[in-house]
């Protein structure tokens, strides 16, 4: 069954019971994953790495810590070695995601919402060269009326966001019982908006990050010790694709993902590991 939502066909929320991911670190299990290798560590550098995105120059990246950590980006090489830091001119209430557009604007998702009770959700827009000049995209969810809602309906935590075609796309981490990632979108310009609910993806795990391949034909959703792959010839096709789940059991609490090249992801965990993962 397909549901028409916001002009894009969405899959029904009827689905198998959730499997979830294993966020525990087990070196032996991680070593056994085909295509995965440890390339470094951000332990002691990035406190609880919660996202990852390409920076300039090429083959460098930004990461950051989530709630309770400084309002700071950490500039890293591909092994997690610290190259520098950038202090952002806005507080870190609960930073959970980071993306960028082709013009060098970065979009930092201050929309972690573990208890589903926040009324100050925001995307911070800035350029690293002028990090104190922050434009704020305030938003609310069109379908949230209780703060918090009943536990089965707690699907308003967002730890994954992505800039694409002039908009910021938000992928929720379901803390209720539906086991779907709801996909919303807001404009990429500072202002106050009601997000548009576009679709619901059948994802049994809890989404912690998202990355889009440069050619726009593959989307990956990272979970806790798992990865979901959606392929398509267009953005609309991707959002209608059936996610394929790849187990990353033993890697730890995987929170950051970005494409290193067309076939390789760079992953970080809250425990500090940095992995390269060759996609099948």
PATOR-781999 format. One record per residue (C-alpha): y, x, z; residue in one letter; chain. Coordinates in pm, 1 decimal, padded with zeros to 6 digits. Layout:
+----------+----------+----------+------+-----+
:    north :     east :       up : type : mol :
+----------+----------+----------+------+-----+
:        Y :        X :        Z :    A :   A :
...
+----------+----------+----------+------+-----+
! end
This chain:
+----------+----------+----------+------+-----+
:    north :     east :       up : type : mol :
+----------+----------+----------+------+-----+
:  00000.0 :  00000.0 :  00000.0 :    X :   A :
:  00351.9 :  00122.5 : -00081.5 :    X :   A :
:  00671.6 :  00015.8 :  00087.8 :    X :   A :
:  01007.1 :  00017.2 : -00092.5 :    X :   A :
:  01252.4 :  00188.8 :  00141.8 :    X :   A :
:  01596.8 :  00306.8 :  00040.0 :    X :   A :
:  01507.6 :  00312.5 : -00328.8 :    X :   A :
:  01206.7 :  00543.9 : -00287.0 :    X :   A :
:  00848.7 :  00421.7 : -00263.0 :    X :   A :
:  00705.7 :  00499.4 :  00077.8 :    X :   A :
:  00345.7 :  00504.0 :  00191.7 :    X :   A :
:  00231.5 :  00247.4 :  00441.6 :    X :   A :
:  00229.8 :  00350.1 :  00805.7 :    X :   A :
: -00133.3 :  00229.9 :  00833.9 :    X :   A :
: -00335.0 :  00548.9 :  00866.8 :    X :   A :
: -00617.3 :  00725.2 :  01052.6 :    X :   A :
: -00572.9 :  00828.8 :  01412.5 :    X :   A :
: -00370.4 :  01140.7 :  01468.4 :    X :   A :
: -00540.7 :  01477.5 :  01485.6 :    X :   A :
: -00240.9 :  01684.8 :  01593.5 :    X :   A :
: -00222.7 :  02061.8 :  01596.0 :    X :   A :
: -00325.2 :  02326.2 :  01845.4 :    X :   A :
: -00022.0 :  02523.1 :  01966.2 :    X :   A :
: -00225.5 :  02777.3 :  02163.1 :    X :   A :
: -00235.0 :  03139.0 :  02049.1 :    X :   A :
: -00579.8 :  03283.2 :  01978.9 :    X :   A :
: -00573.2 :  03615.7 :  01794.9 :    X :   A :
: -00932.9 :  03593.8 :  01676.3 :    X :   A :
: -00889.5 :  03246.7 :  01529.7 :    X :   A :
: -00559.1 :  03341.5 :  01363.5 :    X :   A :
: -00716.5 :  03651.1 :  01209.0 :    X :   A :
: -00989.0 :  03434.9 :  01054.0 :    X :   A :
: -00741.5 :  03218.8 :  00854.9 :    X :   A :
: -00764.1 :  03305.0 :  00485.7 :    X :   A :
: -00432.1 :  03423.7 :  00344.0 :    X :   A :
: -00266.7 :  03474.1 :  00684.5 :    X :   A :
: -00159.3 :  03810.2 :  00822.0 :    X :   A :
:  00059.0 :  03918.9 :  01110.3 :    X :   A :
:  00360.7 :  04118.1 :  00986.9 :    X :   A :
:  00571.1 :  04158.0 :  01300.5 :    X :   A :
:  00715.6 :  03996.8 :  01609.2 :    X :   A :
:  01038.8 :  03843.8 :  01736.4 :    X :   A :
:  00923.1 :  03850.9 :  02098.3 :    X :   A :
:  01205.9 :  03980.5 :  02311.8 :    X :   A :
:  01446.9 :  03935.3 :  02018.6 :    X :   A :
:  01466.1 :  03561.3 :  01946.7 :    X :   A :
:  01410.8 :  03335.4 :  02248.5 :    X :   A :
:  01165.6 :  03064.5 :  02139.1 :    X :   A :
:  01218.7 :  03095.7 :  01763.2 :    X :   A :
:  01261.8 :  02737.7 :  01642.2 :    X :   A :
:  01353.0 :  02776.1 :  01276.3 :    X :   A :
:  01378.4 :  03021.3 :  00988.9 :    X :   A :
:  01586.2 :  03037.8 :  00670.9 :    X :   A :
:  01679.5 :  03303.9 :  00412.3 :    X :   A :
:  01999.6 :  03500.6 :  00471.2 :    X :   A :
:  02195.0 :  03760.6 :  00275.8 :    X :   A :
:  02105.3 :  04022.5 :  00165.0 :    X :   A :
:  01773.2 :  03925.4 :  00007.0 :    X :   A :
:  01457.0 :  03953.1 :  00215.0 :    X :   A :
:  01645.4 :  03893.5 :  00539.9 :    X :   A :
:  01645.1 :  03578.7 :  00750.3 :    X :   A :
:  01817.7 :  03383.8 :  01026.4 :    X :   A :
:  01639.8 :  03239.1 :  01326.7 :    X :   A :
:  01758.0 :  03091.5 :  01659.5 :    X :   A :
:  01644.1 :  02953.7 :  01991.5 :    X :   A :
:  01638.1 :  02586.8 :  02086.5 :    X :   A :
:  01787.0 :  02406.6 :  02388.1 :    X :   A :
:  01885.6 :  02624.8 :  02680.6 :    X :   A :
:  01945.9 :  02927.5 :  02459.8 :    X :   A :
:  02274.3 :  03080.2 :  02335.5 :    X :   A :
:  02464.6 :  02929.9 :  02039.8 :    X :   A :
:  02359.9 :  03228.7 :  01831.0 :    X :   A :
:  02179.0 :  03313.8 :  01510.6 :    X :   A :
:  01958.6 :  03620.2 :  01491.6 :    X :   A :
:  01963.7 :  03814.5 :  01164.4 :    X :   A :
:  01615.8 :  03956.3 :  01098.1 :    X :   A :
:  01418.0 :  04145.3 :  00839.6 :    X :   A :
:  01079.4 :  04019.5 :  00723.7 :    X :   A :
:  00899.1 :  04177.5 :  01018.1 :    X :   A :
:  01129.1 :  04027.4 :  01280.5 :    X :   A :
:  01335.2 :  04341.4 :  01338.4 :    X :   A :
:  01684.6 :  04253.4 :  01459.4 :    X :   A :
:  01964.9 :  04334.9 :  01214.1 :    X :   A :
:  02249.0 :  04159.7 :  01395.9 :    X :   A :
:  02363.6 :  03838.1 :  01560.0 :    X :   A :
:  02609.7 :  03561.1 :  01469.8 :    X :   A :
:  02772.3 :  03350.2 :  01741.5 :    X :   A :
:  02836.7 :  02992.7 :  01626.6 :    X :   A :
:  03145.9 :  02800.8 :  01736.9 :    X :   A :
:  02956.0 :  02495.2 :  01864.0 :    X :   A :
:  02719.9 :  02446.1 :  02157.3 :    X :   A :
:  02342.5 :  02459.3 :  02134.2 :    X :   A :
:  02247.2 :  02122.1 :  02276.7 :    X :   A :
:  01906.6 :  02131.1 :  02107.2 :    X :   A :
:  01908.7 :  02329.3 :  01783.4 :    X :   A :
:  01584.8 :  02282.3 :  01592.6 :    X :   A :
:  01634.1 :  02347.3 :  01219.3 :    X :   A :
:  01839.5 :  02545.7 :  00970.2 :    X :   A :
:  01888.3 :  02530.0 :  00592.8 :    X :   A :
:  02145.6 :  02640.3 :  00337.2 :    X :   A :
:  02297.3 :  02534.5 :  00005.6 :    X :   A :
:  02366.8 :  02750.0 : -00303.9 :    X :   A :
:  02734.0 :  02792.1 : -00204.9 :    X :   A :
:  02644.9 :  02975.6 :  00116.7 :    X :   A :
:  02695.1 :  02685.5 :  00357.9 :    X :   A :
:  02438.9 :  02661.0 :  00635.5 :    X :   A :
:  02329.4 :  02338.1 :  00802.5 :    X :   A :
:  02207.5 :  02371.7 :  01159.5 :    X :   A :
:  02027.8 :  02071.0 :  01299.5 :    X :   A :
:  02143.9 :  01995.5 :  01653.2 :    X :   A :
:  01915.7 :  01694.9 :  01656.3 :    X :   A :
:  01624.9 :  01788.5 :  01877.7 :    X :   A :
:  01560.4 :  01473.1 :  02078.0 :    X :   A :
:  01248.5 :  01510.7 :  02290.4 :    X :   A :
:  01322.9 :  01203.6 :  02500.3 :    X :   A :
:  01455.4 :  00997.2 :  02207.3 :    X :   A :
:  01767.6 :  00913.3 :  02409.1 :    X :   A :
:  02043.1 :  01126.6 :  02251.5 :    X :   A :
:  02358.7 :  00963.8 :  02117.1 :    X :   A :
:  02524.3 :  01288.4 :  02004.3 :    X :   A :
:  02301.1 :  01394.4 :  01713.6 :    X :   A :
:  02467.8 :  01633.0 :  01471.0 :    X :   A :
:  02430.4 :  01874.6 :  01183.2 :    X :   A :
:  02656.6 :  02181.1 :  01211.7 :    X :   A :
:  02793.2 :  02306.6 :  00879.0 :    X :   A :
:  02930.1 :  02661.9 :  00864.9 :    X :   A :
:  02928.4 :  02992.4 :  00677.8 :    X :   A :
:  02807.2 :  03304.0 :  00861.7 :    X :   A :
:  03121.0 :  03491.7 :  00754.1 :    X :   A :
:  03331.0 :  03235.7 :  00947.4 :    X :   A :
:  03093.2 :  03116.2 :  01218.5 :    X :   A :
:  03364.1 :  02977.1 :  01446.6 :    X :   A :
:  03473.2 :  02729.9 :  01177.8 :    X :   A :
:  03214.1 :  02456.6 :  01217.9 :    X :   A :
:  03220.1 :  02121.0 :  01043.5 :    X :   A :
:  03019.7 :  01855.0 :  01223.0 :    X :   A :
:  02809.4 :  01587.9 :  01054.5 :    X :   A :
:  02759.9 :  01323.0 :  01324.3 :    X :   A :
:  02486.3 :  01069.6 :  01259.7 :    X :   A :
:  02284.7 :  00786.8 :  01409.0 :    X :   A :
:  01954.0 :  00634.7 :  01302.6 :    X :   A :
:  01979.5 :  00287.1 :  01146.2 :    X :   A :
:  01658.3 :  00164.1 :  01309.4 :    X :   A :
:  01712.8 :  00288.1 :  01666.2 :    X :   A :
:  01841.7 :  00024.3 :  01906.5 :    X :   A :
:  01705.9 :  00151.3 :  02240.9 :    X :   A :
:  01776.6 :  00489.1 :  02404.9 :    X :   A :
:  01498.3 :  00564.5 :  02461.6 :    X :   A :
:  01271.9 :  00311.8 :  02289.2 :    X :   A :
:  00930.4 :  00223.4 :  02426.3 :    X :   A :
:  00693.6 :  00520.3 :  02410.2 :    X :   A :
:  00492.3 :  00398.3 :  02108.4 :    X :   A :
:  00816.3 :  00378.9 :  01902.4 :    X :   A :
:  00952.7 :  00723.8 :  01992.0 :    X :   A :
:  00998.9 :  00865.8 :  01643.2 :    X :   A :
:  01364.6 :  00978.6 :  01659.3 :    X :   A :
:  01314.6 :  01346.1 :  01739.8 :    X :   A :
:  01408.0 :  01566.6 :  01442.9 :    X :   A :
:  01303.1 :  01933.1 :  01437.0 :    X :   A :
:  01302.0 :  01975.0 :  01058.0 :    X :   A :
:  01591.3 :  01938.6 :  00815.4 :    X :   A :
:  01665.0 :  02052.6 :  00462.5 :    X :   A :
:  01966.0 :  02067.0 :  00230.5 :    X :   A :
:  01882.6 :  01932.7 : -00114.4 :    X :   A :
:  02102.4 :  01802.1 : -00397.4 :    X :   A :
:  02415.1 :  01742.0 : -00190.6 :    X :   A :
:  02248.0 :  01583.6 :  00109.1 :    X :   A :
:  02078.7 :  01687.0 :  00431.3 :    X :   A :
:  01726.2 :  01550.3 :  00465.4 :    X :   A :
:  01581.8 :  01488.5 :  00810.6 :    X :   A :
:  01208.6 :  01479.1 :  00890.2 :    X :   A :
:  01116.6 :  01334.9 :  01228.1 :    X :   A :
:  00861.8 :  01458.2 :  01478.2 :    X :   A :
:  00668.3 :  01150.2 :  01585.1 :    X :   A :
:  00626.3 :  01134.3 :  01961.7 :    X :   A :
:  00497.8 :  00778.1 :  01953.2 :    X :   A :
:  00179.5 :  00631.6 :  01810.2 :    X :   A :
:  00252.3 :  00573.8 :  01440.0 :    X :   A :
:  00191.3 :  00938.2 :  01341.1 :    X :   A :
:  00436.3 :  00933.9 :  01054.8 :    X :   A :
:  00728.8 :  01158.7 :  00977.5 :    X :   A :
:  01022.2 :  00938.7 :  00889.1 :    X :   A :
:  01253.8 :  01084.6 :  00625.6 :    X :   A :
:  01627.1 :  01014.7 :  00655.0 :    X :   A :
:  01924.8 :  01152.0 :  00467.1 :    X :   A :
:  02295.0 :  01204.1 :  00539.6 :    X :   A :
:  02579.5 :  01347.9 :  00326.1 :    X :   A :
:  02641.8 :  01721.5 :  00352.6 :    X :   A :
:  03011.9 :  01676.0 :  00434.0 :    X :   A :
:  03151.1 :  01660.8 :  00789.6 :    X :   A :
:  03201.4 :  01305.7 :  00912.1 :    X :   A :
:  03028.5 :  01026.6 :  01100.7 :    X :   A :
:  02741.1 :  00849.1 :  00930.0 :    X :   A :
:  02454.0 :  00611.4 :  00972.2 :    X :   A :
:  02157.0 :  00795.3 :  00822.7 :    X :   A :
:  01962.3 :  00630.2 :  00541.7 :    X :   A :
:  01590.1 :  00580.6 :  00600.9 :    X :   A :
:  01424.5 :  00684.6 :  00275.3 :    X :   A :
:  01050.5 :  00690.5 :  00336.6 :    X :   A :
:  00768.8 :  00750.8 :  00582.2 :    X :   A :
:  00517.5 :  01029.1 :  00529.1 :    X :   A :
:  00161.6 :  01006.8 :  00657.4 :    X :   A :
:  00152.3 :  01317.2 :  00878.7 :    X :   A :
: -00090.6 :  01306.4 :  01172.8 :    X :   A :
:  00073.5 :  01610.4 :  01335.2 :    X :   A :
:  00419.9 :  01671.0 :  01481.8 :    X :   A :
:  00660.2 :  01821.2 :  01225.9 :    X :   A :
:  00850.0 :  02129.4 :  01348.6 :    X :   A :
:  01006.6 :  02269.8 :  01027.7 :    X :   A :
:  01032.6 :  02212.7 :  00652.9 :    X :   A :
:  01080.7 :  02433.7 :  00346.9 :    X :   A :
:  01124.0 :  02361.6 : -00024.2 :    X :   A :
:  01010.7 :  02610.2 : -00289.4 :    X :   A :
:  01286.2 :  02743.1 : -00514.8 :    X :   A :
:  01157.2 :  02552.7 : -00819.5 :    X :   A :
:  01171.3 :  02225.8 : -00622.5 :    X :   A :
:  00806.7 :  02140.2 : -00691.5 :    X :   A :
:  00649.8 :  02210.7 : -00351.7 :    X :   A :
:  00751.6 :  02098.3 : -00005.1 :    X :   A :
:  00583.8 :  02224.9 :  00310.2 :    X :   A :
:  00603.4 :  02058.0 :  00649.1 :    X :   A :
:  00512.3 :  02281.6 :  00939.0 :    X :   A :
:  00338.9 :  02140.7 :  01243.3 :    X :   A :
:  00205.9 :  02292.3 :  01563.1 :    X :   A :
: -00074.7 :  02513.1 :  01431.4 :    X :   A :
: -00094.6 :  02330.9 :  01098.3 :    X :   A :
:  00082.6 :  02295.7 :  00766.7 :    X :   A :
:  00124.2 :  02004.2 :  00525.6 :    X :   A :
:  00179.7 :  02062.1 :  00152.8 :    X :   A :
:  00335.8 :  01805.6 : -00082.2 :    X :   A :
:  00354.1 :  01881.2 : -00456.0 :    X :   A :
:  00536.8 :  01698.2 : -00733.8 :    X :   A :
:  00737.0 :  01737.7 : -01052.7 :    X :   A :
:  01046.1 :  01582.9 : -00892.9 :    X :   A :
:  01186.4 :  01520.3 : -00546.1 :    X :   A :
:  01085.5 :  01154.9 : -00562.6 :    X :   A :
:  00733.3 :  01255.1 : -00666.7 :    X :   A :
:  00709.9 :  01493.8 : -00371.4 :    X :   A :
:  00815.4 :  01222.2 : -00127.4 :    X :   A :
:  00538.9 :  00998.4 : -00264.1 :    X :   A :
:  00271.0 :  01270.0 : -00262.6 :    X :   A :
: -00021.4 :  01263.9 : -00022.0 :    X :   A :
:  00022.0 :  01559.1 :  00216.8 :    X :   A :
: -00258.0 :  01816.7 :  00217.3 :    X :   A :
: -00324.5 :  01962.3 :  00561.9 :    X :   A :
: -00393.5 :  02333.5 :  00611.7 :    X :   A :
: -00517.9 :  02433.6 :  00957.0 :    X :   A :
: -00340.2 :  02726.8 :  01124.5 :    X :   A :
: -00547.0 :  02713.2 :  01442.3 :    X :   A :
: -00483.8 :  03007.0 :  01671.3 :    X :   A :
: -00141.8 :  03102.2 :  01535.9 :    X :   A :
:  00041.9 :  02954.6 :  01833.2 :    X :   A :
:  00327.4 :  02704.9 :  01841.2 :    X :   A :
:  00448.5 :  02741.9 :  01483.8 :    X :   A :
:  00815.7 :  02641.6 :  01463.5 :    X :   A :
:  00979.5 :  02828.6 :  01171.0 :    X :   A :
:  00885.5 :  02832.4 :  00801.7 :    X :   A :
:  01054.1 :  02952.8 :  00484.3 :    X :   A :
:  00939.1 :  03058.7 :  00139.3 :    X :   A :
:  00933.2 :  03436.7 :  00095.8 :    X :   A :
:  00833.1 :  03393.2 : -00267.9 :    X :   A :
:  00675.1 :  03117.2 : -00475.5 :    X :   A :
:  00333.1 :  03167.0 : -00318.0 :    X :   A :
:  00407.9 :  03307.8 :  00027.4 :    X :   A :
:  00551.0 :  03157.5 :  00344.4 :    X :   A :
:  00705.3 :  03346.0 :  00632.9 :    X :   A :
:  00625.1 :  03177.4 :  00965.0 :    X :   A :
:  00748.8 :  03229.7 :  01320.9 :    X :   A :
:  00620.4 :  03093.6 :  01649.2 :    X :   A :
:  00776.5 :  03021.0 :  01986.0 :    X :   A :
:  00547.2 :  03287.2 :  02130.4 :    X :   A :
:  00712.1 :  03543.3 :  01898.6 :    X :   A :
:  00462.4 :  03609.2 :  01619.8 :    X :   A :
:  00576.1 :  03658.7 :  01259.3 :    X :   A :
:  00319.6 :  03577.6 :  00990.6 :    X :   A :
:  00296.9 :  03584.6 :  00613.6 :    X :   A :
:  00081.3 :  03308.2 :  00469.3 :    X :   A :
: -00039.9 :  03309.3 :  00109.2 :    X :   A :
: -00058.4 :  02946.8 :  00002.9 :    X :   A :
: -00371.1 :  02826.4 : -00174.1 :    X :   A :
+----------+----------+----------+------+-----+
! end
